[in-house]
Amino acid sequence: MEKRSVLPNNKLSKTRHLSENPELKGFIPDTIAESKSNLQAYLTRYRTVYVKPNNGTGGRGVIRVKIAKDGGYVYQLGKKRHEFRTYDGMYRSLKRFTSRKPHLVQKGIPLLKIKGRPFDIRIMVQRGPEGRWEHTGTIARIAHPKRIVTNYHRGGTPIELETLLASYLRPKEIPEFVTGLNNLGVRISEHLGKGYPYVTAVGVDIGLDQELKPWIIEVNTKPDPYIFKNLKDKRVFQKIIRYLILNRVEKQPTAAVPTMGDGLEGVRIP
């Protein structure tokens, strides 16, 4: 494994590291550290952006900010919308939620929707028995009707990706398209692993725009495996858990190997 200093494990650092790879850079939405001027510049350029905690998981604290049709501003956090006539008024209100810790601003991607609800894709990639990155699972997540994030713990609905793609692709096109997404997940994880050599599992969140172009919304280095229990093929979840156990034991070679009977079903494995 390539030796390299461990980079800060936050969203901005991971985004910058991935952007070093020319093959991946075109899949990354423009992202910048949050400030009053940076947010205003991104809103002027893109009209819809997302403000996210630089550290955080599960969709907690994600805010969508938009320029309204009447020229005003609106942001949504959770299920509540806040509307303002001026940028300064909006930003003063927004700072109530962003002032305590660093945030970033990310270009808003117009995600594909099903019945008016946007969806994205979680691709699980893990180090296998020989240390190589392997794709181990893929699932889609549909946002709650009143929320802006798709996360399972924020009311998102997990669903087979192929089911959603049937509305956009011909049946014979779907397998090749999904394989391409999975391969992209592996490439992302391989490059991420060069800057984060101790990471053994990556949850890659991919959004598809109206042209079916994939965008890297986020990469998670401690992905929750339990969403994959919702797939029809139960072997996917079993393999994910098997690899999580394998990598945990390799980090702690003297530890006893846990089993499903040891209560693993209710424990999130880091």
Beta strands, then each sheet from edge to edge (+ up, - down):
strand 1: 31-33
strand 2: 48-53
strand 3: 63-67
strand 4: 73-77
strand 5: 80-84
strand 6: 103-107
strand 7: 113-114
strand 8: 117-127
strand 9: 133-142
strand 10: 157-159
strand 11: 201-208
strand 12: 214-220
sheet 1: 1+ 6- 2+ 3- 4+ 5-
sheet 2: 7+ 8- 9+ 10-
sheet 3: 7+ 8- 11+ 12-
end
